[in-house]
């Protein structure tokens, strides 16, 4: 058996590491960074804190904040134009998964000019990401996506009619600056949804096909960390220990899912693009049904997931019930119908779920009948 493992490069982690941002920029030759963020974060003091750190070191930064919760190709192109207008020499991506994904796509756009969907991993587009990429520094303000250490970005492309996954080891940020203090102001609902996103990454990575014991070990520990600390982070957002552990669990989850994801994400992606459900909530709602579905293929692994979750019983039903119990504790709806999904959207949801590449590494093969059954089980 032959396999290849890739792990993140440089991670700065801990309360106060924001102060190291300018030094890290300078080490990468970045003196005029484009700060990519979103409108929601612009209502907080965080972007100004970041600008102050850069300005005090003599760096000239420009903000680009036209990034939506589901970034699209037009926003990426606008970001690339902002980069060029500023004569930027690097990118600082600040926020949740959306600004970090947008930052990665802007990286590609600077020197790669084919339609964005041509770089889709599903069609081997990673082979086309060959030119120079500007340096990218990633600073998460949520504990969910782990995009600060991942090699992928998810962008909605109207021309393709779906979300496109851009993937290449070259998209891994040069530096991940993970300061839990930046997550203290996250509202409870966003804390809950992003925290479940982090859980979905580790859970799917552990269940996914393939040989990667290192990723498996990281995934199991991250599952346990989310189980222990997410309820407290939601209930008491000022709890620095809970915020720190959740940020680490999120980063670990992204490290783990280099092994692969699965059907949860294939179901969740169209729930965002078709039904407008946030990615973290979509993952959370689909998780129990997917656990029950996958238990047939990997029962021993689902039992270990149940134990990591602290379930009442180490069974597949125990694992699913533990997820549902956690959703109750953190105030999330457990049904798609409660999130605005309708039966009229079902055909489109199933079609796009089958087109999504994540289920290729799911431990149990998925048919369109399976996808529909899973959606209906969560309705």
ABEGO torsion letter per residue (X at the ends): XBBBBBBBBBBBBEBGAAAAAAAAAAAAGBABBBBBBBAAAAABAAAAAAAAAAAAAGBBBBBBABBBABBBAAAAAAAAAAAAAAGBAEBBBBEBAAAAAAAAAAAAAAABABBAAAABAAAGAAAABABBBBBBBBBBABBAAGAAABABBBBBBAAAGBBBBBBBAAABBABBBBBAAAAAABBAAAAAAAAAAAAAAAAAAAABBEBBAAAAAAAAAAAAAAAAAAAAAAABAABAAAAAAAAAAAAAAAAAAAAEBBAAAAAAAAAAAAAGBBAAAAAAAAAAAAAAAAAAABAAAAAAAAAAAGBABBBAAAAAAAAAAAAAAAGBBABAAAAGBBAAAAAAAAAAAAABAAAAABABBBBAAAAAAAAAAAX
